[in-house]
Amino acid sequence: MPRSARIDAADAVHHIMVRGIERKKIFESDDDRKHFLHRLGEILQDTGTTCFAWSLMPNHFHLLCRTGAVPISTVMRRLLTGYAVWFNRSRRRHGHLFQNRFKSILCQEEAYLLELVRYIHLNPLRAGLVQGLDELDSYDYSGHSVLMGKNKNPWQVTEEILRYFSSRPAPARKAYRSFVEAGIVQGRRSDLAGGGLIRSAGGWDSLRQKRREGVYQRSDERILGDSEFVTRVLARSKEQMNQRHVLRSAGMDLDKIAKRVSHMTGLAPKEILTAGRQRPIVRARSLFCYWAVRELGVSMSSLAIRFGISVVAVSKAVVRGRKIAEQEKLSLLES
């Protein structure tokens, strides 16, 4: 059975899981882990992607992220390709490092955010990499130590999570730690490892009870959330696909985006498509990249080739373009 297309929306929370091929190790030393985290941090900051939780295991890792202007598929492609090249080169090995494509479950934030933060951060303890919560509090390779104030990561969001527990840092950390401790006895939670009806309902017992009460839920393996959330996400995803179809059917292409940006900025289309660094050109190119990626679904690599710049530069332009469009209330289509 073919795999369903990944649902990728701006401002969506994703639980991301990546395994080594044939379950082999992807982190063999602390140097590997440190390099990976450095690369991860740079990419998250470049792309405006928010990270709530993470943990590195010997043969896999978990991330809990909220996307920004840059699609999660682009973020992960940069991360996985860059790390795999470095890993292979440092060991003079060849071939794939990761198993198939990464797994990404779009999650209902208000219902699952804290549960997923706890689940992800307890992975090292469940696997026996640390002995008890005291050791996990200062463990370098899980975001739990950052929330506890033992480590620092400029790319990991902490205040947004701690605010759920208290407005003051010390009581918030104490309450958060108690919350994590209460999750230890729960063991492995298959209901948080993916989407689908059974997981979203909280297991078979909960699902059977709902059906006895006459409540039937809509489900999708790519989504972790209640029926209403699933319906809303699928509708938004379909709307985005329809929007792209409408734009393309109407003849919208990169040249027309350039003309639209030209009309807004007063720059000639040819100027917009140059690689200049003058502020007006950077502003116009940022709008162009944002609309090309988010509205038409154009790949960042193709834009990088067109402009003669790196994919990293394009992703930064997309982030800038989104901010400009939102702050100035600009739209690709004329209102």
C-alpha positions, 0 to 999 in steps of 0.5 A: 500500500502506498504511503500517504502524502505527509501533511505539512502546514505552517504553525503545526506541531509535529512529533518527528521520529527518525531511525537508523537503517536496519535499526543500526546506531546513528550516534556512536559517540558524544562527538556525533551527538554534539555535531548533530545538535549543533547542526540541528540548532543552526537549521531550526534557527535558520528556518524559524522552526520552534523546538519544544522537546527532543531526545537522542537515542543510540539508533533513533531520535525524537523531535517535537517541533512547530513549523514556521514559514519553512516546510518541515520536509525541508527542515528535515531534509537539510538536517538528515542529509547534512548529518549523514554526509558528515557521519559517512565522511568521518568514518569513510563509510558509504550508503544510507544512514537513516531508515526510509523517510522520517516519520512525522505525526501532526499533533493537536497542540492543546491536547497533546503538547505536554504529554508529548514533551514528557514522553519524548524526554523520558526516552533515555530513562526508559531505555536505561541510558540514565538511572533515575530522574536525578540523572535525567535532570542533567543529561546532555542529550535530552531537552529535559535538562534544558527545561530544568535549567541544567543546560542551555539551548538557544534553539529550544523553547522553555518558557512556553512549556514552563508557563503551563505550570507556573508564571515563576521559573522555580515553581514551574520547574518543580511542577514540571519535574513532578509531572515528568516523574508521574509519567515514569510509571506509565511506561512506553506509550504507544498512543503517543507514538503516532496518529490514527483512531486508536491512538487518538482515542487513548487506546482500545478501551477508550475507543470502545467506550466512546462507541458504546456512547454513540461517539464515532471519531474520524481518524488519520494515521498522520494526525494525533488528535480528536475527530474535530481536529482531524477534520479541521487539519484535513480540510486545511490541507485540502484547501492548501492543495486546492489553492495551489491547483487554482493558482497554477490553473490560473497560470500563476508561475514564478514569473507572475510572482516576480511581477506581483512583487515588482508591482508592490516594491517598484523594482523591475522583475529582473532586479528581483531575480538577481542575487544582490544584497541591497535592502530593497532587493533582499526584501523583494526576493524574500517575498518572492521566495516565501510565496513561491514556496508556500503558495506554489510549493516550489522547492527551495533547491530549485530557487537556490539554483535560480538565484545562485545562492545556497538552500540555507539562504533561500530558507532564511529568505522564506522566513523573512518573506513571511514576516514582511507579508504578515506585518504589512498585510501583503497578499500574492493575489490582488484583493 
